[in-house]
Amino acid sequence: MNDRHILRAFDRDLEGIQAMVMRMGGMVETAIMEAAEALESRDEEQAEKVRLNDKAIDALEERVNEDAARLIALRAPTASDLRTVLTVMKISASLERVGDYAKNMAKRANVLGQMPAVPGAGGAIRRMARTVTDMLSHALDAYIQRDTQLAEDVRVRDREVDQMYNALFREFLTHMMEDPRNITACMHLHFIAKNLERMGDHATAIAEQVIYLVTGTLPDDDRPKVENVTTVGVGES
């Protein structure tokens, strides 16, 4: 009876932590799309909202880590249950990083709002943001459903994000070559595209954690990637 009580308590506590992670996921997905929309519409107020809302995402990650640590200390989970708790913590860490990238997008959207618009850039960034958001949503669905095939599908889609990034880089380079007045704006847009590419990497990392959770091993094949056309660093301020 006592063992059953402990198991029920563990399950209840874990459900609470998982609910926070799913809430984080929803907030991060919203942040990505709102940042992209703010860029396209040149809406400084919405960009500022994304930047400020990142604090709530950070706070949730702290709560997840605190509650997970408490769960491990109090419930002494078995090996498989411990793997679940550690997976949840890694997922929340990835979500927090994606939230940071969305905040960075919003910051640059504010800056870009003061410059002449680069034709087609806002729509292209929004389409890339939608792809990344879909990947993130499917990775979280894969976790809830313990669906390794869905997780593998997310891994494969990372190539699509890489290809979109490379296409955008070439497009921005063309704009810069055609008119030097576009250089500053296109550099900011490149940084945004690179942040989105890294968001795709984090969504893929979540999918790989799902595969590890279900099978006990990480994928042994190299993650499907497309070689980037540039290795320019990205500021993360």
C-alpha positions in Angstrom: 0.0 0.0 0.0 2.8 2.3 0.9 4.6 1.6 -2.4 1.4 2.3 -4.3 1.0 5.6 -2.5 4.6 6.6 -3.4 4.0 5.7 -7.0 0.8 7.7 -7.1 2.6 10.7 -5.5 5.4 10.4 -8.1 3.0 10.3 -11.0 1.1 13.3 -9.7 4.2 15.3 -9.2 5.6 14.4 -12.6 2.3 15.3 -14.3 2.6 18.7 -12.7 6.1 19.2 -14.1 5.1 18.0 -17.5 2.2 20.4 -17.5 4.6 23.3 -16.9 6.8 22.1 -19.8 3.9 21.9 -22.1 2.9 25.4 -21.0 6.4 26.5 -21.7 6.2 25.0 -25.2 3.0 26.9 -26.0 4.5 30.1 -24.8 7.7 29.6 -26.9 5.7 28.7 -30.0 3.7 31.9 -29.6 6.9 33.9 -29.0 8.4 32.6 -32.2 5.4 33.5 -34.4 4.8 36.8 -32.7 8.4 37.9 -33.2 8.2 36.9 -36.9 4.9 38.7 -37.3 6.3 41.8 -35.6 9.2 41.8 -38.0 6.9 41.5 -41.1 4.4 44.1 -39.9 7.1 46.3 -38.3 5.1 46.3 -35.1 7.4 47.6 -32.4 4.8 47.1 -29.7 4.4 43.4 -30.4 8.1 43.0 -30.6 8.5 44.6 -27.2 5.8 42.2 -25.8 7.8 39.2 -27.0 10.9 40.5 -25.3 9.1 41.1 -22.0 7.3 37.8 -22.0 10.6 35.9 -22.2 10.9 36.5 -18.4 7.8 34.3 -17.9 9.4 31.5 -19.9 12.6 31.8 -17.9 10.6 31.6 -14.6 8.9 28.5 -15.8 12.1 26.8 -16.5 13.4 27.6 -13.0 10.2 26.1 -11.5 10.6 22.9 -13.7 14.2 22.5 -12.5 13.3 23.1 -8.8 10.3 20.7 -8.9 12.3 18.1 -10.8 15.1 18.2 -8.3 12.7 18.0 -5.4 11.0 15.0 -7.1 14.2 13.2 -7.4 15.2 13.9 -3.8 11.8 13.0 -2.2 10.6 10.1 -4.4 13.8 8.3 -5.2 12.6 7.3 -8.7 13.6 4.0 -10.4 16.0 4.1 -13.3 13.2 4.5 -15.9 11.4 7.1 -14.0 14.6 9.0 -13.4 15.2 9.0 -17.2 11.8 10.6 -17.6 12.5 13.3 -15.1 15.9 14.1 -16.7 14.4 14.2 -20.1 11.8 16.7 -18.9 14.6 18.9 -17.6 16.5 18.7 -20.8 13.4 19.6 -22.8 12.7 22.6 -20.6 16.3 23.8 -21.1 15.9 23.5 -24.9 12.6 25.5 -24.7 14.3 28.2 -22.7 17.0 28.6 -25.3 14.4 28.8 -28.1 12.6 31.4 -26.1 15.9 33.4 -25.9 16.3 33.2 -29.7 12.7 34.5 -30.1 13.5 37.4 -27.8 16.6 38.1 -29.9 14.4 38.1 -33.0 12.1 40.6 -31.4 15.0 42.9 -30.4 16.3 42.9 -34.0 12.7 43.4 -35.3 12.6 46.7 -33.4 15.9 47.8 -34.9 14.8 46.8 -38.4 11.6 48.8 -38.0 13.8 51.9 -38.2 15.3 50.9 -41.6 13.9 50.6 -45.1 12.3 47.2 -45.6 14.1 44.5 -47.6 11.6 43.2 -50.2 10.2 39.8 -49.3 12.3 39.3 -46.2 9.5 39.5 -43.7 7.4 36.9 -45.4 10.4 34.5 -45.8 11.3 34.8 -42.2 7.7 34.2 -41.2 7.6 31.0 -43.3 10.8 29.7 -41.7 9.4 30.5 -38.3 6.3 28.5 -39.0 8.4 25.5 -40.0 10.4 25.7 -36.8 7.2 26.2 -34.7 5.7 23.1 -36.4 8.8 21.1 -35.6 8.7 22.2 -32.0 5.0 21.4 -31.6 5.5 17.9 -33.1 8.5 17.2 -30.9 6.5 18.0 -27.8 3.6 15.9 -29.2 6.1 13.0 -29.7 7.1 13.4 -26.0 3.5 13.2 -24.7 2.6 10.3 -27.0 6.0 8.6 -26.6 6.0 8.4 -30.4 9.5 7.7 -31.8 8.3 7.8 -35.5 7.0 11.4 -35.0 10.3 12.3 -33.2 12.2 10.9 -36.2 10.1 12.9 -38.6 11.2 16.0 -36.7 14.8 15.0 -37.1 14.3 14.7 -40.8 12.6 18.1 -41.1 15.8 19.8 -39.7 17.2 19.5 -43.2 14.3 21.6 -44.4 15.2 24.4 -42.0 18.8 24.2 -43.0 17.8 24.6 -46.7 15.6 27.6 -45.9 18.4 29.2 -44.0 20.9 28.7 -46.8 18.4 30.1 -49.3 17.8 33.2 -47.2 21.5 33.8 -46.7 22.0 33.8 -50.5 19.0 36.1 -50.9 20.3 38.6 -48.3 23.8 38.5 -49.9 22.3 39.4 -53.3 20.5 42.3 -51.7 23.7 43.6 -50.2 25.6 43.3 -53.4 22.9 45.1 -55.4 22.7 48.0 -53.0 25.2 48.6 -50.2 22.5 50.5 -48.3 20.9 47.1 -47.6 24.0 45.8 -45.8 23.0 46.7 -42.2 19.4 45.5 -42.5 20.5 42.3 -44.3 23.0 41.5 -41.5 20.3 41.8 -38.9 18.0 39.6 -41.0 20.8 37.0 -41.4 21.2 36.9 -37.6 17.4 36.3 -37.3 17.6 33.5 -39.9 20.5 31.9 -38.0 18.6 32.1 -34.8 15.7 30.3 -36.4 18.1 27.6 -37.7 19.3 27.1 -34.2 15.8 26.8 -33.0 15.3 24.0 -35.4 18.4 22.3 -33.9 16.8 22.6 -30.4 13.5 21.1 -31.7 15.5 18.3 -33.1 17.4 17.8 -29.8 14.0 17.5 -28.1 13.0 14.8 -30.6 16.2 12.9 -29.9 15.5 13.0 -26.2 12.1 11.4 -26.9 13.8 8.6 -28.8 16.2 8.2 -25.9 13.4 8.2 -23.4 11.5 5.5 -25.2 14.3 3.3 -26.4 17.1 3.9 -23.8 19.5 5.0 -26.5 20.1 8.1 -28.6 19.9 7.8 -32.4 23.2 6.3 -33.5 23.1 7.9 -37.0 24.3 11.4 -37.7 21.5 14.0 -37.5 20.3 14.8 -41.1 21.9 18.2 -41.8 22.6 20.4 -44.8 25.9 22.2 -44.8 25.4 25.9 -44.1 26.7 28.3 -46.7 28.2 30.5 -43.9 29.8 30.1 -40.5 29.3 33.8 -39.5 28.8 34.0 -35.7 25.5 35.1 -34.2 25.3 37.7 -31.4 23.0 36.5 -28.6 22.5 39.8 -26.7 
